[in-house]
Amino acid sequence: LFDSLDYMNILDSVNKHGDVTNDGSGYLGCFYSTDEVDMFAVVSRTDLKVVLMMPAGALYARVKLVLSRIQISLVEAMMNPFLDLELPIRSRRFESHVDTLVRNLE
């Protein structure tokens, strides 16, 4: 989809410069855009980054709320004592919750 991984470099530089948001929420807004997709992100105080890709030009009124809820769901899924943090999260509940949140954005 992308010719380069510049967007990952952008996210990696966030913590080097401290909290870049005015309200302390970690919401970065649209941090990378192409003709086809816009990428939004939220970064937690523990450096957990959640990225949401949406079609370019879509309405973004609820993106901040959805990213925040995805981040909360991710933290809840990671609280599983049997989770191996080196592997992708395999949780039907987490996947279902994210799918519902994203569907409601459309």
Legacy VTK file of the C-alpha trace (Angstrom):
# vtk DataFile Version 3.0
C-alpha trace
ASCII
DATASET POLYDATA
POINTS 106 float
0.000 0.000 0.000
2.795 2.440 0.848
6.068 2.974 -0.987
7.890 3.764 2.249
7.575 3.367 5.979
7.907 7.079 6.703
4.757 6.987 8.794
6.416 4.580 11.244
9.368 6.963 11.565
6.921 9.735 12.393
5.409 7.656 15.205
8.824 6.610 16.513
9.856 10.253 16.824
6.866 11.169 19.014
8.377 10.095 22.331
11.706 11.725 21.523
9.935 15.072 21.568
7.613 14.429 24.500
3.847 14.749 24.429
3.043 16.597 21.213
-0.627 17.101 22.056
-2.028 20.154 23.768
-4.481 18.272 25.947
-2.234 15.395 27.051
-4.471 12.807 25.381
-1.790 11.525 23.021
-4.103 12.021 20.042
-1.947 12.905 17.029
-4.724 13.475 14.533
-4.018 12.811 10.876
-0.273 12.243 10.869
0.153 10.729 7.400
-1.877 11.105 4.241
-1.840 9.781 0.695
-4.286 10.159 -2.168
-6.012 6.986 -0.967
-5.709 6.868 2.814
-5.352 9.102 5.868
-3.708 7.694 8.987
-4.625 8.781 12.487
-2.916 7.792 15.719
-3.023 7.982 19.460
0.034 7.344 21.638
-0.226 6.347 25.293
2.126 7.447 28.044
3.638 3.947 27.917
4.422 4.329 24.186
1.553 2.125 23.013
0.610 3.376 19.544
-2.753 2.761 17.916
-3.089 3.630 14.230
-6.344 3.919 12.297
-6.322 4.074 8.491
-9.346 5.593 6.770
-10.202 6.433 3.163
-8.848 9.865 2.234
-11.408 12.611 2.681
-13.706 10.637 4.987
-15.441 12.429 7.850
-13.285 12.339 10.980
-15.542 13.782 13.673
-15.419 10.633 15.830
-11.882 9.394 15.107
-10.421 10.630 18.416
-13.119 8.852 20.436
-12.780 5.625 18.436
-8.982 5.590 18.790
-9.313 6.125 22.513
-11.782 3.235 22.818
-9.572 0.958 20.708
-6.646 1.807 22.954
-8.684 0.937 26.068
-9.784 -2.363 24.498
-6.197 -3.174 23.609
-5.029 -2.557 27.162
-7.837 -4.767 28.476
-6.833 -7.542 26.054
-3.201 -7.216 27.132
-4.171 -7.708 30.777
-4.701 -11.402 30.028
-2.045 -13.138 32.173
-1.623 -15.850 29.528
-0.922 -13.415 26.693
2.507 -13.641 25.090
3.400 -10.001 24.367
5.753 -11.089 21.596
2.848 -12.504 19.554
-0.109 -10.757 17.911
-3.187 -10.436 20.112
-5.637 -13.258 19.442
-8.817 -12.204 21.163
-12.255 -12.548 19.609
-13.640 -10.040 22.073
-10.993 -7.445 21.154
-11.422 -8.029 17.414
-15.206 -7.841 17.688
-15.036 -4.620 19.682
-12.657 -2.992 17.183
-14.774 -4.131 14.235
-17.876 -2.599 15.828
-16.116 0.687 16.556
-14.755 0.983 13.028
-18.068 0.034 11.435
-19.776 2.778 13.425
-17.353 5.303 11.933
-18.652 4.676 8.428
LINES 1 107
106 0 1 2 3 4 5 6 7 8 9 10 11 12 13 14 15 16 17 18 19 20 21 22 23 24 25 26 27 28 29 30 31 32 33 34 35 36 37 38 39 40 41 42 43 44 45 46 47 48 49 50 51 52 53 54 55 56 57 58 59 60 61 62 63 64 65 66 67 68 69 70 71 72 73 74 75 76 77 78 79 80 81 82 83 84 85 86 87 88 89 90 91 92 93 94 95 96 97 98 99 100 101 102 103 104 105
